[in-house]
């Protein structure tokens, strides 16, 4: 019976290595998102240079929209990196190189599942703010009520930011 118990516990403990799939594929997805975001910025910027910095109002709006969209993609890629590093540190092993690097930021230091959730929540909140901004710049505000809706949305985002930083 003791042998069966040790075998099962060993199997159970080694099953945590399945997390490596999430780590690897999250990093691959982050890499892909960085490439897509870079291309999304490169295309309109190259258009700006080709036109010697003379843009119509429509081109200007498209440029701003592309840059905001790329920021959104960069933030999502950052979420994936934080998620990968956090899962690896929580389930597999501490990252020795990160611990020994004096320049390493404490933003990636994850000691518990709550740390990981807190860091991910903050970045996801930033993604939501950028997405709200991206949609807000495309809406045509024709009535005072629509402008009021925008103000309420901005107020809600400000409150979300306030409450996310309140415990600091």
C-alpha positions in Angstrom: 0.0 0.0 0.0 2.9 2.4 0.8 4.4 1.8 -2.7 1.1 2.6 -4.4 0.8 5.8 -2.3 4.3 6.9 -3.2 3.8 6.1 -6.9 0.5 8.1 -7.0 2.0 11.1 -5.1 5.0 11.1 -7.4 2.7 11.0 -10.4 0.5 13.7 -9.0 3.6 15.9 -8.2 5.0 15.5 -11.7 1.7 16.3 -13.3 2.4 20.0 -12.5 4.8 19.9 -15.5 1.7 20.1 -17.7 1.8 23.8 -16.9 4.8 24.0 -19.3 2.3 23.8 -22.2 0.6 26.9 -21.0 4.0 28.6 -20.4 5.4 27.8 -23.9 2.2 28.6 -25.8 1.6 31.8 -23.9 5.2 32.9 -24.8 4.6 31.9 -28.5 1.3 33.9 -28.5 3.1 36.9 -26.9 5.8 36.8 -29.5 3.1 36.7 -32.2 1.3 39.6 -30.7 4.4 41.7 -30.6 5.0 41.0 -34.3 1.4 41.9 -35.2 1.5 45.1 -33.1 4.8 46.1 -34.6 3.4 45.7 -38.1 0.3 47.6 -37.2 2.5 50.5 -36.2 5.0 50.2 -39.0 2.4 50.4 -41.9 0.8 53.8 -41.0 4.2 55.3 -39.9 5.8 54.3 -43.2 2.8 56.0 -44.9 3.5 59.2 -42.9 7.1 59.2 -44.1 6.1 58.6 -47.7 3.8 61.6 -47.6 6.4 63.9 -46.0 4.3 64.2 -42.8 1.3 65.7 -44.6 -1.9 63.8 -43.6 -5.5 64.4 -44.2 -7.9 64.3 -41.3 -9.0 60.8 -42.3 -5.3 59.6 -42.4 -4.6 61.2 -39.1 -7.5 59.4 -37.5 -6.4 56.1 -39.0 -2.8 56.7 -37.7 -4.0 57.4 -34.2 -6.3 54.4 -34.3 -3.5 52.1 -35.5 -1.2 53.3 -32.8 -3.8 52.8 -30.1 -4.7 49.4 -31.5 -1.0 48.4 -31.4 -0.7 49.6 -27.8 -3.6 47.4 -27.0 -1.9 44.4 -28.6 1.4 45.2 -26.8 -0.4 45.2 -23.5 -2.1 41.9 -24.3 1.3 40.4 -25.2 2.6 41.7 -21.8 -0.3 39.9 -20.1 0.8 36.7 -21.8 4.4 37.2 -20.7 3.5 37.9 -17.1 1.1 34.9 -17.2 3.9 32.6 -18.5 6.5 33.8 -16.0 4.1 33.6 -13.1 2.9 30.1 -14.0 6.5 28.9 -14.4 7.6 30.4 -11.1 4.6 29.1 -9.2 4.5 25.5 -10.6 7.9 24.6 -12.0 10.8 26.6 -10.5 12.1 30.0 -9.6 13.8 31.7 -12.5 17.4 32.0 -11.3 18.5 34.5 -13.8 15.7 36.9 -12.8 16.6 36.5 -9.1 20.3 37.2 -9.7 19.8 40.2 -12.0 20.1 43.5 -10.0 18.3 45.4 -12.8 15.3 43.1 -12.8 12.1 44.8 -12.0 10.0 43.7 -9.1 7.0 43.8 -11.4 7.7 40.3 -12.5 8.3 38.9 -9.0 5.5 36.5 -8.4 5.4 34.6 -5.1 1.8 33.4 -5.0 -1.3 32.9 -7.1 -2.7 36.1 -5.6 0.4 38.1 -6.8 -0.1 36.7 -10.3 -3.8 37.6 -10.3 -3.1 41.1 -9.0 -0.5 41.8 -11.7 -2.7 40.3 -14.5 -5.7 42.3 -13.3 -3.8 45.6 -13.5 -2.6 44.9 -17.0 -6.0 43.7 -18.1 -7.4 47.0 -16.7 -5.0 48.9 -18.8 -6.0 46.9 -21.8 -9.7 47.8 -21.1 -8.7 51.5 -20.8 -6.9 51.5 -24.1 -9.7 49.6 -25.8 -12.2 52.1 -24.4 -10.1 55.0 -25.7 -9.8 53.3 -29.1 -13.6 53.0 -29.4 -14.2 56.5 -27.9 -12.1 58.2 -30.6 -14.2 56.7 -33.4 -17.7 57.6 -32.0 -19.3 60.8 -33.3 -20.9 62.6 -30.4 -24.0 64.3 -31.7 -26.1 64.7 -28.6 -25.4 65.8 -25.1 -26.6 62.4 -23.8 -23.8 60.7 -25.9 -21.3 63.0 -24.4 -22.6 62.3 -20.9 -22.2 58.5 -21.7 -18.6 59.2 -22.5 -18.1 61.1 -19.3 -19.7 58.3 -17.3 -17.4 55.8 -19.0 -14.3 57.9 -18.2 -15.5 58.2 -14.6 -15.9 54.4 -14.3 -12.4 53.9 -15.6 -11.0 56.5 -13.2 -12.8 54.7 -10.3 -11.5 51.3 -11.5 -7.9 52.8 -11.5 -8.4 54.3 -8.1 -9.7 51.1 -6.5 -6.9 49.1 -8.1 -4.2 51.3 -6.6 -6.0 52.1 -3.3 -4.2 49.4 -1.3 -0.8 50.9 -2.2 
